[in-house]
């Protein structure tokens, strides 16, 4: 096994004890996290680092250390603390590079917005953005934190600023997530705002608060509940249906048939977090079954390892998936035992 490992030398310049301490983290926590998640060993003395690992991993990790060291540069003479989130995201990008080294995922895709360039962080996100650009209807299915909604909004903003579409339409089924919200005061937009907050947050980050407010006033950006889509034909629009796991089959069919000329629809959702009553089937689940073989419609399925939030979110999702699988297995065993007992009962004598 050892003969498959290589050692990459890495000097971090200019040498600075404060910046090196910032990079390593308290009790070398940052380095330990990189070692644990990337499967390497990091040895260092002052600003000389060595990365020991597989050839396809050691080089990306050495580049990761250089990039993180750059982020520790003082701003106006003040040392900038290296946040755990920055380390986590850098590791996710490094893992993506490792996967890309074993499988060619084609040319990298970037999304340009007024606030900067947005880059997919892993191969699944890369494929997702490519499918959004290449298909009129695209489904993004997977757990929270995989970037489904954020990247969809980024593509919508990019299309609007390049004048490929004339407006952005945001919609979402107004279904309570286990809580009864009761009557919501205000106009239509204010009633729907709580349900569309993730979409607003992404827009504010990419365009700025004032720009978004102006575009909403001019109806260039439109917010509407899914129920209000019936009877409309949406031309020259970029339409995002978020939380689509909470649509009914009838609502999903209605939404998909609203799409007009020069329009693009992105449907995002997580089929493990359905808030509909138990007797109602999710429209997203049915759409996956019905439309899975339609060539002009793309599906991207994200997994827990695609999550780009805190590492613990991936662990939470995996724990719930493991629990659900166990429950399904137990239920299947009970059904099988009940069926076996029923078939083995002797026929009643007449």
Secondary structure as GFF3:
##gff-version 3
##sequence-region A 1 350
A	DSSP	three_ten_helix	2	4	.	.	.	ID=ss1
A	DSSP	beta_strand	5	11	.	.	.	ID=ss2
A	DSSP	alpha_helix	17	24	.	.	.	ID=ss3
A	DSSP	three_ten_helix	26	28	.	.	.	ID=ss4
A	DSSP	alpha_helix	29	38	.	.	.	ID=ss5
A	DSSP	beta_strand	41	45	.	.	.	ID=ss6
A	DSSP	beta_strand	48	54	.	.	.	ID=ss7
A	DSSP	alpha_helix	55	71	.	.	.	ID=ss8
A	DSSP	alpha_helix	84	102	.	.	.	ID=ss9
A	DSSP	beta_strand	110	113	.	.	.	ID=ss10
A	DSSP	beta_strand	116	119	.	.	.	ID=ss11
A	DSSP	alpha_helix	123	134	.	.	.	ID=ss12
A	DSSP	beta_strand	137	141	.	.	.	ID=ss13
A	DSSP	alpha_helix	148	161	.	.	.	ID=ss14
A	DSSP	beta_strand	167	172	.	.	.	ID=ss15
A	DSSP	alpha_helix	188	207	.	.	.	ID=ss16
A	DSSP	alpha_helix	209	217	.	.	.	ID=ss17
A	DSSP	beta_strand	221	225	.	.	.	ID=ss18
A	DSSP	three_ten_helix	226	229	.	.	.	ID=ss19
A	DSSP	beta_strand	237	242	.	.	.	ID=ss20
A	DSSP	three_ten_helix	244	246	.	.	.	ID=ss21
A	DSSP	alpha_helix	249	256	.	.	.	ID=ss22
A	DSSP	beta_strand	264	269	.	.	.	ID=ss23
A	DSSP	alpha_helix	283	291	.	.	.	ID=ss24
A	DSSP	beta_strand	297	301	.	.	.	ID=ss25
A	DSSP	three_ten_helix	304	306	.	.	.	ID=ss26
A	DSSP	alpha_helix	311	344	.	.	.	ID=ss27
###
